[in-house]
Amino acid sequence: MRNKTGDKDPEFVIDLRSPYYLDPSDVPGTIMTTIHFDGKNFHMWENAVIMALRVKNKISFIDGTITKPDMKKGGNSAQLSVGSSSTR
């Protein structure tokens, strides 16, 4: 991203490890696990879903450990959407 003078903005960094980062493969309808929940296999299905979320670094959205970005400390809304399929 460039600043008003056309130079690269040194504060704009794509953090691939951020849970807010959306890879182009992170789209609605993506199959996270091949284990289908049938009402009897909850623990097996739960373990598979948790593992899939950990691999994609999204488990913090489910377990409640995610923190809201602090927009006053240099964060901006563009950082939250960087890497999404709609911005590429």
Contacts in CASP RR format, 6 or more apart in sequence:
PFRMAT RR
TARGET T0000
AUTHOR 0000-0000-0000
METHOD contacts of the structure
MODEL  1
MRNKTGDKDPEFVIDLRSPYYLDPSDVPGTIMTTIHFDGKNFHMWENAVI
MALRVKNKISFIDGTITKPDMKKGGNSAQLSVGSSSTR
1 8 0 8 1.000
1 9 0 8 1.000
1 12 0 8 1.000
1 78 0 8 1.000
2 8 0 8 1.000
2 9 0 8 1.000
3 9 0 8 1.000
11 74 0 8 1.000
12 78 0 8 1.000
12 79 0 8 1.000
14 21 0 8 1.000
14 82 0 8 1.000
14 83 0 8 1.000
15 21 0 8 1.000
15 79 0 8 1.000
17 57 0 8 1.000
18 57 0 8 1.000
19 57 0 8 1.000
19 58 0 8 1.000
19 60 0 8 1.000
19 61 0 8 1.000
19 66 0 8 1.000
20 69 0 8 1.000
20 79 0 8 1.000
20 80 0 8 1.000
21 57 0 8 1.000
21 82 0 8 1.000
21 83 0 8 1.000
22 81 0 8 1.000
22 83 0 8 1.000
22 84 0 8 1.000
22 85 0 8 1.000
23 56 0 8 1.000
23 83 0 8 1.000
24 83 0 8 1.000
24 84 0 8 1.000
24 85 0 8 1.000
24 88 0 8 1.000
26 56 0 8 1.000
26 84 0 8 1.000
26 85 0 8 1.000
27 85 0 8 1.000
32 48 0 8 1.000
32 49 0 8 1.000
32 52 0 8 1.000
32 53 0 8 1.000
33 45 0 8 1.000
33 48 0 8 1.000
33 49 0 8 1.000
33 51 0 8 1.000
33 52 0 8 1.000
34 48 0 8 1.000
35 41 0 8 1.000
35 44 0 8 1.000
35 45 0 8 1.000
35 48 0 8 1.000
36 45 0 8 1.000
37 45 0 8 1.000
50 59 0 8 1.000
50 62 0 8 1.000
53 59 0 8 1.000
53 61 0 8 1.000
53 62 0 8 1.000
59 65 0 8 1.000
60 66 0 8 1.000
69 75 0 8 1.000
69 79 0 8 1.000
69 80 0 8 1.000
71 77 0 8 1.000
81 87 0 8 1.000
END
